[in-house]
């Protein structure tokens, strides 16, 4: 067999062994990444009534921002795979004295970089910490989407109630106009009273049109949470009168310590510390080992070649990159402390606001709205009987509907504040009577 052929076969065998090792490293992680990247089914928005549970399911399955965070996590999986791969070998060849075959020498070498100082392990640990951060980002984004969906759902519920209230107001205004018209025809009051009643009826129609426009905007805002430009559901179904639960202060403190946002900040500190470790391992130089063969035609034989190469870290010891990584880790620790203070203040503020809103809602529900309703009914009956003027009816009407509107707003604010508090703390707890589908 020709000597050059023997050299080629030897090199081919070494390459085959190295290639087999490389495939063993990457085959299983690559398969796992393919399975993870498989898409899910798109949800179908109902055309009938929509409950809060259905809205949350739609948002969790089809929210574009949530999908983006999930794709980021899938992308980071690729970084984890890449971090575990070893450096590729290199092959080189050289020919000396190309003019004279008798004195020509041909050299073929294969070199392999050997990473020292735990570089590969540090690189894998850093990539895994990055995956942990991406997982935490996805969890935080899920809470954001959930809180936004809950707030938007109750906004639709409130808008629906306001439309119903405006329709009731218009019906009452028409009754008042008819009563004033009868009294004018009977000569009991001045025609001015009928004019006032018609003006009030026109104002009620304007209010109804405005509330319908607000409802359309609220419906679109809710549909956006699951990536739909036009809502298809008929109406939102739920009981706004079901008040959100109030956590005890000690439970609030316990849950704040495990808040997903804080967990994400802690993982970011770990990720940057792992990156600092990667930079620290780079201070240890790597070794390149090479093997090969040289064919010396002048001698008429093959010569084995073994080489060893190692950098001599005189000037560049990676000190700048290491310093940067360490300072960024210190910065992340400071940001973690700032996040703890900020989230603690947000949780306390929302907790106190929720307490005040619950008191306000109960006062409006049990005292103010029933009293205003009773006064308005009495004024309307008295006007029809000729005991009260129309101005007194208008005043009672205004008081009742203002109280009702404030009650709805306070209810909506209470649910929105509870959702914001749960976004900060993590686990979502929504009253089952609101979450359940209603027939």
C-alpha positions as CSV (number, residue, x, y, z in Angstrom):
1,X,0.0,0.0,0.0
2,X,1.3,3.5,-0.9
3,X,2.6,5.5,2.1
4,X,0.3,8.5,1.4
5,X,-2.6,6.1,1.4
6,X,-1.6,4.8,4.8
7,X,-1.4,8.4,6.1
8,X,-4.9,9.2,4.8
9,X,-6.4,6.0,6.3
10,X,-4.9,6.9,9.7
11,X,-6.3,10.4,9.6
12,X,-9.7,9.1,8.5
13,X,-9.8,6.7,11.5
14,X,-9.0,9.5,14.0
15,X,-11.7,11.7,12.4
16,X,-14.3,8.9,12.6
17,X,-13.6,8.4,16.3
18,X,-13.9,12.2,17.0
19,X,-17.1,12.5,15.0
20,X,-18.7,9.6,16.9
21,X,-17.9,11.3,20.2
22,X,-19.4,14.6,19.0
23,X,-22.6,12.8,17.8
24,X,-22.9,11.1,21.2
25,X,-22.8,14.5,22.9
26,X,-25.5,16.2,20.8
27,X,-28.0,13.6,19.6
28,X,-30.1,13.3,22.7
29,X,-30.3,17.0,23.6
30,X,-31.2,17.8,20.0
31,X,-34.1,15.3,20.0
32,X,-35.3,16.8,23.3
33,X,-35.3,20.3,21.8
34,X,-37.3,19.1,18.8
35,X,-40.0,17.6,21.1
36,X,-40.1,20.8,23.2
37,X,-40.5,23.0,20.1
38,X,-43.7,21.2,18.9
39,X,-46.5,23.8,18.7
40,X,-49.8,23.4,20.5
41,X,-53.4,23.7,19.2
42,X,-55.0,27.1,18.7
43,X,-58.0,27.7,21.0
44,X,-61.4,28.6,19.6
45,X,-63.1,31.6,21.1
46,X,-66.8,30.9,22.0
47,X,-69.6,32.7,20.3
48,X,-71.9,32.4,23.3
49,X,-71.5,33.5,26.9
50,X,-67.9,33.9,28.2
51,X,-66.9,33.1,31.8
52,X,-63.8,34.3,33.6
53,X,-62.4,30.7,33.5
54,X,-62.9,30.5,29.7
55,X,-61.2,34.0,29.2
56,X,-58.2,32.9,31.3
57,X,-57.9,29.6,29.3
58,X,-58.0,31.5,26.1
59,X,-55.4,34.1,27.3
60,X,-53.0,31.4,28.6
61,X,-53.2,29.5,25.3
62,X,-53.1,32.3,22.8
63,X,-51.6,35.4,24.3
64,X,-48.9,36.7,21.9
65,X,-46.6,38.0,24.6
66,X,-46.9,34.7,26.5
67,X,-46.1,32.8,23.3
68,X,-43.0,35.1,22.8
69,X,-41.8,34.2,26.3
70,X,-42.3,30.5,25.6
71,X,-40.3,30.8,22.4
72,X,-37.5,32.5,24.3
73,X,-37.4,29.6,26.7
74,X,-37.2,27.2,23.7
75,X,-34.4,29.3,22.3
76,X,-32.4,29.2,25.5
77,X,-32.6,25.4,25.4
78,X,-30.4,25.7,22.3
79,X,-27.9,27.7,24.3
80,X,-27.8,24.9,26.9
81,X,-27.2,22.3,24.2
82,X,-24.4,24.4,22.6
83,X,-22.7,25.0,26.0
84,X,-22.2,21.3,26.4
85,X,-20.4,20.7,23.1
86,X,-16.7,20.2,23.0
87,X,-14.4,22.2,20.6
88,X,-14.1,20.8,17.1
89,X,-10.8,19.2,16.1
90,X,-8.9,20.7,13.2
91,X,-6.9,19.1,10.5
92,X,-4.0,20.6,8.7
93,X,-1.6,19.5,5.9
94,X,1.6,21.0,4.5
95,X,4.0,20.1,1.7
96,X,7.6,21.1,1.7
97,X,9.7,21.4,-1.5
98,X,6.9,21.1,-4.1
99,X,9.4,21.4,-7.0
100,X,11.5,18.3,-6.3
101,X,9.7,15.1,-5.6
102,X,12.8,13.4,-4.4
103,X,13.3,15.8,-1.5
104,X,9.6,16.5,-0.9
105,X,8.0,16.0,2.6
106,X,4.2,15.9,3.3
107,X,2.8,16.4,6.7
108,X,-0.8,15.7,7.9
109,X,-1.9,16.7,11.5
110,X,-5.0,16.6,13.6
111,X,-5.3,18.9,16.5
112,X,-7.7,18.9,19.4
113,X,-8.2,21.7,21.9
114,X,-8.5,20.4,25.5
115,X,-10.3,22.8,27.8
116,X,-8.8,23.0,31.2
117,X,-9.9,24.6,34.5
118,X,-13.5,23.4,34.3
119,X,-14.5,25.7,31.4
120,X,-17.1,23.3,30.0
121,X,-18.8,22.6,33.3
122,X,-18.9,26.4,34.1
123,X,-20.3,27.1,30.6
124,X,-23.0,24.5,31.1
125,X,-23.9,25.8,34.5
126,X,-24.1,29.3,33.2
127,X,-26.4,28.2,30.3
128,X,-28.6,26.3,32.7
129,X,-28.9,29.3,34.9
130,X,-30.0,31.3,31.8
131,X,-32.6,28.7,31.2
132,X,-33.8,29.1,34.8
133,X,-34.2,32.8,34.3
134,X,-36.1,32.3,31.1
135,X,-38.4,29.9,32.9
136,X,-39.0,32.5,35.6
137,X,-39.6,35.1,33.0
138,X,-42.3,32.9,31.5
139,X,-43.9,32.4,34.9
140,X,-43.9,36.2,35.5
141,X,-45.4,36.8,32.1
142,X,-48.2,34.3,32.8
143,X,-49.0,36.2,36.0
144,X,-49.0,39.5,34.1
145,X,-51.3,38.1,31.4
146,X,-53.6,36.6,34.0
147,X,-53.9,39.8,36.0
148,X,-54.6,41.8,32.8
149,X,-57.2,39.3,31.7
150,X,-59.0,39.4,35.1
151,X,-59.0,43.2,35.1
152,X,-60.3,43.3,31.5
153,X,-63.0,40.8,32.2
154,X,-64.3,42.7,35.2
155,X,-64.1,45.9,33.1
156,X,-66.5,44.2,30.6
157,X,-68.8,43.1,33.4
158,X,-68.9,46.7,34.7
159,X,-69.5,48.1,31.2
160,X,-72.4,45.6,30.8
161,X,-73.9,46.7,34.1
162,X,-73.5,50.4,33.1
163,X,-75.3,49.7,29.9
164,X,-78.1,48.0,31.8
165,X,-78.2,50.9,34.2
166,X,-78.4,53.4,31.3
167,X,-81.2,51.5,29.8
168,X,-83.0,51.5,33.1
169,X,-82.4,55.3,33.4
170,X,-83.8,55.9,29.9
171,X,-86.9,53.8,30.7
172,X,-87.4,55.8,33.9
173,X,-86.9,59.1,32.1
174,X,-89.6,58.1,29.6
175,X,-91.9,57.3,32.4
176,X,-91.2,60.7,33.9
177,X,-91.8,62.4,30.5
178,X,-95.1,60.6,30.1
179,X,-96.2,61.5,33.7
180,X,-95.3,65.2,33.1
181,X,-97.1,65.1,29.8
182,X,-100.3,63.8,31.5
183,X,-100.0,66.4,34.3
184,X,-99.6,69.2,31.7
185,X,-102.5,68.0,29.8
186,X,-104.6,68.0,33.0
187,X,-103.5,71.5,33.7
188,X,-101.8,70.6,37.0
189,X,-98.3,71.8,36.1
190,X,-96.6,74.2,33.7
191,X,-95.4,73.0,30.3
192,X,-91.9,73.8,31.5
193,X,-92.0,70.6,33.6
194,X,-92.6,68.6,30.4
195,X,-89.7,70.3,28.7
196,X,-87.4,69.5,31.6
197,X,-88.6,65.9,31.5
198,X,-87.8,65.6,27.7
199,X,-84.4,67.2,28.2
200,X,-83.7,64.6,30.9
201,X,-84.8,61.8,28.5
202,X,-82.5,63.1,25.8
203,X,-79.6,63.1,28.3
204,X,-80.4,59.5,29.2
205,X,-80.2,58.5,25.5
206,X,-76.8,60.2,25.2
207,X,-75.6,58.4,28.3
208,X,-76.8,55.1,26.9
209,X,-74.9,55.6,23.6
210,X,-71.8,56.4,25.5
211,X,-72.0,53.4,27.8
212,X,-72.5,51.1,24.7
213,X,-69.3,52.6,23.2
214,X,-67.4,52.0,26.4
215,X,-68.7,48.4,26.4
216,X,-67.4,47.9,22.8
217,X,-64.0,49.2,23.8
218,X,-63.9,47.0,26.9
219,X,-64.8,43.9,24.9
220,X,-62.0,44.6,22.4
221,X,-59.5,45.1,25.3
222,X,-60.5,41.7,26.7
223,X,-60.2,40.0,23.3
224,X,-56.7,41.4,22.8
225,X,-55.5,39.3,25.8
226,X,-55.9,36.2,23.6
227,X,-54.7,37.9,20.4
228,X,-58.1,38.5,18.8
229,X,-58.8,41.9,17.2
230,X,-62.5,41.4,17.2
231,X,-64.4,39.7,20.1
232,X,-66.7,36.9,19.1
233,X,-68.3,36.2,22.5
234,X,-71.8,37.3,23.2
235,X,-71.3,38.6,26.7
236,X,-69.3,38.2,29.8
237,X,-71.0,36.2,32.5
238,X,-70.1,36.5,36.2
239,X,-71.1,38.0,39.5
240,X,-69.4,41.3,40.2
241,X,-71.0,41.3,43.7
242,X,-68.7,38.5,44.7
243,X,-66.0,40.3,46.6
244,X,-62.3,39.2,46.3
245,X,-60.7,37.6,49.3
246,X,-58.5,39.6,51.6
247,X,-55.3,37.9,52.7
248,X,-54.1,38.2,56.4
249,X,-51.0,40.3,56.8
250,X,-48.9,37.4,57.9
251,X,-49.9,35.3,54.9
252,X,-49.1,38.3,52.7
253,X,-45.6,38.5,54.1
254,X,-45.0,34.7,53.6
255,X,-46.2,34.8,50.0
256,X,-44.2,37.9,49.2
257,X,-41.0,36.1,50.1
258,X,-41.7,33.5,47.3
259,X,-43.1,36.0,44.8
260,X,-42.2,35.0,41.2
261,X,-40.6,38.4,40.5
262,X,-38.3,38.0,43.4
263,X,-37.5,34.5,42.4
264,X,-36.6,35.8,38.9
265,X,-34.3,38.4,40.4
266,X,-32.6,35.8,42.6
267,X,-32.1,33.5,39.5
268,X,-30.6,36.5,37.6
269,X,-28.0,36.9,40.4
270,X,-27.1,33.2,40.1
271,X,-26.9,33.4,36.3
272,X,-24.5,36.4,36.5
273,X,-22.4,34.6,39.2
274,X,-22.2,31.6,36.9
275,X,-21.0,33.9,34.0
276,X,-18.4,35.3,36.4
277,X,-17.2,31.7,37.0
278,X,-17.0,31.2,33.2
279,X,-14.7,34.2,32.9
280,X,-12.7,33.0,35.9
281,X,-12.0,29.7,34.2
282,X,-10.8,31.4,31.1
283,X,-7.8,32.6,33.1
284,X,-6.4,29.1,32.8
285,X,-5.0,28.5,29.3
286,X,-6.2,25.5,27.2
287,X,-3.9,22.9,25.7
288,X,-4.0,21.9,22.1
289,X,-2.8,18.3,21.4
290,X,-1.9,17.3,17.9
291,X,-0.9,14.0,16.2
292,X,0.0,13.3,12.7
293,X,2.4,11.8,10.2
294,X,5.1,13.1,7.9
295,X,6.3,11.4,4.7
296,X,9.9,12.3,3.9
297,X,10.6,11.2,0.4
298,X,14.3,11.8,0.8
299,X,14.4,9.3,3.7
300,X,11.8,7.0,2.1
301,X,9.8,6.5,5.3
302,X,6.9,7.9,7.4
303,X,7.5,9.8,10.7
304,X,5.0,10.2,13.5
305,X,4.4,13.7,14.8
306,X,3.1,14.5,18.3
307,X,2.6,18.2,19.3
308,X,1.5,20.1,22.3
309,X,0.6,23.8,22.3
310,X,-0.3,26.0,25.3
311,X,-0.6,29.8,25.4
312,X,1.6,31.7,27.8
313,X,-0.7,34.2,29.7
314,X,1.7,37.1,30.1
315,X,-0.5,40.1,29.1
316,X,-4.1,38.8,28.7
317,X,-5.3,36.9,31.7
318,X,-8.9,37.8,31.0
319,X,-8.8,40.2,34.0
320,X,-11.1,42.8,32.3
321,X,-13.9,40.4,31.4
322,X,-13.7,38.9,34.9
323,X,-13.9,42.3,36.6
324,X,-16.9,43.2,34.4
325,X,-18.7,40.0,35.3
326,X,-18.1,40.4,39.0
327,X,-19.4,44.0,39.0
328,X,-22.5,42.9,37.0
329,X,-23.2,40.3,39.6
330,X,-22.9,43.0,42.3
331,X,-25.3,45.1,40.3
332,X,-27.8,42.2,40.1
333,X,-27.6,41.8,43.9
334,X,-28.4,45.5,44.3
335,X,-31.3,45.2,41.9
336,X,-32.6,42.2,43.9
337,X,-32.6,44.3,47.0
338,X,-34.4,47.1,45.2
339,X,-37.0,44.6,43.9
340,X,-37.6,43.3,47.4
341,X,-38.3,46.8,48.6
342,X,-40.4,47.8,45.6
343,X,-42.5,44.7,45.6
344,X,-43.0,44.9,49.4
345,X,-44.3,48.5,49.0
346,X,-46.5,47.5,46.1
347,X,-48.0,44.6,48.0
348,X,-48.6,46.7,51.1
349,X,-50.1,49.5,49.0
350,X,-52.5,47.1,47.1
351,X,-53.4,45.4,50.4
352,X,-54.4,48.7,52.1
353,X,-56.2,49.8,48.9
354,X,-58.1,46.5,48.8
355,X,-59.1,46.9,52.4
356,X,-60.5,50.4,51.8
357,X,-62.3,49.4,48.6
358,X,-64.0,46.4,50.4
359,X,-65.3,48.7,53.1
360,X,-66.5,51.2,50.5
361,X,-68.2,48.5,48.5
362,X,-70.0,47.1,51.5
363,X,-71.1,50.6,52.6
364,X,-72.5,51.3,49.1
365,X,-74.0,47.9,48.8
366,X,-75.8,47.8,52.2
367,X,-76.6,51.5,52.9
368,X,-76.1,54.1,50.2
369,X,-77.5,52.4,47.0
370,X,-80.6,50.9,48.8
371,X,-81.3,54.3,50.4
372,X,-80.9,56.2,47.2
373,X,-83.1,53.7,45.3
374,X,-85.8,54.0,48.0
375,X,-85.7,57.8,47.8
376,X,-85.9,57.8,44.0
377,X,-88.8,55.4,43.9
378,X,-90.7,57.5,46.5
379,X,-89.9,60.7,44.6
380,X,-91.2,59.1,41.3
381,X,-94.4,57.9,42.9
382,X,-94.9,61.3,44.6
383,X,-94.4,63.1,41.3
384,X,-97.0,60.9,39.6
385,X,-99.4,61.8,42.4
386,X,-98.6,65.4,42.3
387,X,-96.8,65.6,45.6
388,X,-93.3,66.5,44.3
389,X,-91.9,68.7,41.6
390,X,-90.0,67.3,38.7
391,X,-86.8,69.0,40.0
392,X,-87.1,66.8,43.1
393,X,-87.5,63.7,41.0
394,X,-84.4,64.7,38.9
395,X,-82.4,65.2,42.0
396,X,-83.4,61.8,43.5
397,X,-82.7,60.2,40.1
398,X,-79.3,61.7,39.9
399,X,-78.4,60.7,43.4
400,X,-79.5,57.1,42.8
401,X,-77.6,56.6,39.6
402,X,-74.5,58.3,40.9
403,X,-74.5,55.9,43.8
404,X,-75.0,52.9,41.6
405,X,-72.2,54.0,39.2
406,X,-69.9,54.5,42.2
407,X,-70.8,51.1,43.5
408,X,-69.9,49.5,40.1
409,X,-66.7,51.4,39.9
410,X,-65.7,50.4,43.4
411,X,-66.4,46.8,42.6
412,X,-64.3,46.9,39.5
413,X,-61.5,48.6,41.3
414,X,-61.6,46.0,44.1
415,X,-61.3,43.1,41.6
416,X,-58.6,45.0,39.7
417,X,-56.6,45.7,42.8
418,X,-56.9,42.0,44.0
419,X,-55.6,40.9,40.6
420,X,-52.7,43.3,40.8
421,X,-51.9,42.0,44.3
422,X,-52.0,38.4,43.1
423,X,-49.7,39.4,40.2
424,X,-47.1,40.5,42.7
425,X,-47.6,37.6,45.1
426,X,-47.9,34.8,42.5
427,X,-50.6,32.3,43.1
428,X,-54.0,33.4,41.8
429,X,-57.0,32.8,43.9
430,X,-60.3,33.9,42.3
431,X,-63.7,33.3,43.9
432,X,-65.2,30.1,42.5
433,X,-68.6,31.7,42.0
434,X,-67.0,34.1,39.6
435,X,-64.7,31.5,37.9
436,X,-67.5,29.0,37.3
437,X,-69.3,28.9,34.0
438,X,-72.9,30.1,34.3
439,X,-75.7,28.7,32.3
